[in-house]
Amino acid sequence: MAEVKFCENNLDQGVDQIVERLQQEFDDVTVKVEPCLGYCGECAVGPFALVDEDFVQSDTAEELYDEIVERISK
């Protein structure tokens, strides 16, 4: 089972919508929002997530969603 973690400080980058979509569309994926993931510099730049502990960042929330789906569908 895949695990996707998000930083609560990154939610204003559109990540909040990704959290909701993943929770609705993937029953077999654990989605967590943590207080801090320790990527503060990257967090300020754009949307990111940890997918099974691998750092993933994109320019937009939609691109991040697509990248996450690609990784968890492997």
C-alpha positions as a LaTeX table, in Angstrom:
\begin{tabular}{lrrr}
\hline
Residue & $x$ (\AA) & $y$ (\AA) & $z$ (\AA) \\
\hline
Met1 & 0.00 & 0.00 & 0.00 \\
Ala2 & 1.33 & 3.41 & $-0.96$ \\
Glu3 & 1.64 & 6.26 & 1.51 \\
Val4 & 1.47 & 9.92 & 0.51 \\
Lys5 & 2.37 & 12.64 & 3.01 \\
Phe6 & 1.73 & 16.35 & 2.72 \\
Cys7 & 2.88 & 19.31 & 4.82 \\
Glu8 & 0.03 & 21.33 & 6.30 \\
Asn9 & 1.99 & 24.49 & 5.53 \\
Asn10 & 1.86 & 23.60 & 1.82 \\
Leu11 & $-1.92$ & 23.27 & 1.61 \\
Asp12 & $-2.31$ & 26.81 & 0.24 \\
Gln13 & $-0.37$ & 25.71 & $-2.86$ \\
Gly14 & $-3.45$ & 23.75 & $-3.97$ \\
Val15 & $-2.35$ & 20.63 & $-2.14$ \\
Asp16 & $-5.59$ & 20.55 & $-0.13$ \\
Gln17 & $-7.46$ & 19.61 & $-3.31$ \\
Ile18 & $-4.97$ & 16.80 & $-4.01$ \\
Val19 & $-5.51$ & 15.41 & $-0.52$ \\
Glu20 & $-9.27$ & 15.28 & $-1.09$ \\
Arg21 & $-8.96$ & 13.73 & $-4.56$ \\
Leu22 & $-6.57$ & 11.01 & $-3.41$ \\
Gln23 & $-8.76$ & 10.14 & $-0.44$ \\
Gln24 & $-11.83$ & 9.86 & $-2.68$ \\
Glu25 & $-10.23$ & 8.05 & $-5.61$ \\
Phe26 & $-7.72$ & 5.64 & $-3.99$ \\
Asp27 & $-8.97$ & 3.46 & $-1.14$ \\
Asp28 & $-5.67$ & 1.60 & $-0.99$ \\
Val29 & $-3.50$ & 4.70 & $-0.47$ \\
Thr30 & $-2.75$ & 6.15 & 2.95 \\
Val31 & $-2.92$ & 9.95 & 2.78 \\
Lys32 & $-1.53$ & 11.98 & 5.69 \\
Val33 & $-1.21$ & 15.69 & 6.37 \\
Glu34 & 1.66 & 16.32 & 8.79 \\
Pro35 & 2.54 & 19.54 & 10.68 \\
Cys36 & 5.98 & 19.65 & 9.04 \\
Leu37 & 7.94 & 17.32 & 6.77 \\
Gly38 & 11.25 & 19.17 & 7.05 \\
Tyr39 & 11.34 & 20.54 & 3.50 \\
Cys40 & 10.74 & 24.18 & 4.41 \\
Gly41 & 12.67 & 25.67 & 1.48 \\
Glu42 & 10.82 & 23.52 & $-1.05$ \\
Cys43 & 7.53 & 24.07 & 0.75 \\
Ala44 & 7.75 & 27.81 & 0.09 \\
Val45 & 8.49 & 27.27 & $-3.63$ \\
Gly46 & 5.63 & 25.04 & $-4.75$ \\
Pro47 & 3.42 & 22.03 & $-4.16$ \\
Phe48 & 5.15 & 18.85 & $-3.00$ \\
Ala49 & 4.53 & 15.51 & $-1.34$ \\
Leu50 & 6.39 & 12.50 & $-0.06$ \\
Val51 & 5.32 & 9.38 & $-1.93$ \\
Asp52 & 6.56 & 6.36 & $-0.01$ \\
Glu53 & 9.20 & 8.72 & 1.46 \\
Asp54 & 10.36 & 9.93 & $-2.00$ \\
Phe55 & 10.24 & 13.71 & $-2.44$ \\
Val56 & 8.03 & 14.79 & $-5.37$ \\
Gln57 & 7.53 & 18.43 & $-6.40$ \\
Ser58 & 5.84 & 20.08 & $-9.38$ \\
Asp59 & 5.09 & 23.57 & $-10.62$ \\
Thr60 & 1.33 & 23.22 & $-10.13$ \\
Ala61 & $-0.99$ & 21.18 & $-7.93$ \\
Glu62 & $-2.43$ & 19.43 & $-11.00$ \\
Glu63 & 1.04 & 18.36 & $-12.17$ \\
Leu64 & 1.81 & 17.11 & $-8.66$ \\
Tyr65 & $-1.41$ & 15.09 & $-8.61$ \\
Asp66 & $-0.52$ & 13.50 & $-11.96$ \\
Glu67 & 2.99 & 12.65 & $-10.74$ \\
Ile68 & 1.63 & 11.10 & $-7.53$ \\
Val69 & $-0.92$ & 9.00 & $-9.45$ \\
Glu70 & 1.82 & 7.79 & $-11.80$ \\
Arg71 & 4.00 & 6.72 & $-8.86$ \\
Ile72 & 1.29 & 4.98 & $-6.86$ \\
Ser73 & $-0.07$ & 3.17 & $-9.91$ \\
Lys74 & 3.20 & 1.35 & $-10.63$ \\
\hline
\end{tabular}
